Amino acid sequence: MGMASGVPDEGAENVELISMWVNSAARGQGVGDHLIQAVERWAVESGAMTLRLSVMPDNRKATALYERHGFTDTGEPGDLLPDGMGRERVMAKSLAAV
Ligand SMILES: CC(C)(COP(=O)(O)OP(=O)(O)OC[C@H]1O[C@@H](n2cnc3c(N)ncnc32)[C@H](O)[C@@H]1OP(=O)(O)O)[C@@H](O)C(=O)NCCC(=O)NCCS
């Protein structure tokens, strides 16, 4: 139905949420919510302080989902896009109060 991964950085202070994907037939039913919550729960249990992710700047569905879960723009320059000009948007959420 869908997948997401959590990857700890060195020292495990940050966890990166990557490979977030929901089968098109299952979208709009909260699967994305469950995936984020599962990775977030695991990150908290692992002792991480921050959950981070990168998203394409034009991916409004994904960005709305992340904002709904409390992620905000870090302002950091993300990876360069194939056009050589734009960059991915880097978002993060503190896990301190979770
Ligand atoms: C982005 C993505 C992961 C979102 O997954 P999703 O399971 O559809 O996400 P959710 O169901 O939690 O939320 C999506 C929408 O469904 C709505 N929704 C959630 N539960 C719902 C329900 N029970 N009934 C109706 N709508 C619901 C949400 O309000 C949201 O609506 P909005 O976008 O208009 O605000 C999915 O669209 C996807 O796989 N896209 C392609 C890959 C991609 O872009 N991945 C992200 C890379 S950074």
The ligand as a Gaussian input file, in Angstrom:
#p B3LYP/6-31G(d) Opt

LIG

0 1
 C        2.562000      12.424000      -0.897000
 C        1.890000      11.076000      -0.593000
 C        2.889000      10.161000       0.101000
 C        0.693000      11.340000       0.350000
 O        0.113000      10.091000       0.729000
 P       -1.440000       9.938000       1.194000
 O       -1.585000       8.609000       1.816000
 O       -2.347000      10.290000       0.074000
 O       -1.512000      11.023000       2.321000
 P       -2.741000      11.254000       3.285000
 O       -3.870000      10.343000       2.943000
 O       -2.245000      11.161000       4.678000
 O       -3.138000      12.732000       2.976000
 C       -3.359000      13.153000       1.650000
 C       -4.728000      13.811000       1.500000
 O       -5.751000      12.905000       1.844000
 C       -6.607000      13.512000       2.819000
 N       -7.134000      12.457000       3.694000
 C       -6.495000      11.880000       4.716000
 N       -7.295000      10.943000       5.268000
 C       -8.445000      10.941000       4.546000
 C       -9.645000      10.188000       4.596000
 N       -9.826000       9.240000       5.542000
 N      -10.615000      10.438000       3.715000
 C      -10.433000      11.387000       2.773000
 N       -9.316000      12.125000       2.651000
 C       -8.344000      11.906000       3.539000
 C       -5.738000      14.469000       3.550000
 O       -6.491000      15.487000       4.187000
 C       -4.934000      15.011000       2.408000
 O       -5.685000      15.949000       1.659000
 P       -4.994000      17.247000       1.056000
 O       -3.737000      16.799000       0.352000
 O       -6.036000      17.788000       0.134000
 O       -4.704000      18.100000       2.235000
 C        1.350000      10.392000      -1.892000
 O        0.556000      11.309000      -2.588000
 C        2.455000       9.868000      -2.807000
 O        2.918000       8.721000      -2.662000
 N        2.873000      10.688000      -3.796000
 C        3.909000      10.280000      -4.758000
 C        5.280000      10.114000      -4.101000
 C        5.693000      11.368000      -3.363000
 O        5.466000      12.490000      -3.807000
 N        6.332000      11.132000      -2.175000
 C        6.848000      12.211000      -1.363000
 C        8.291000      12.441000      -1.699000
 S        8.978000      13.719000      -0.678000

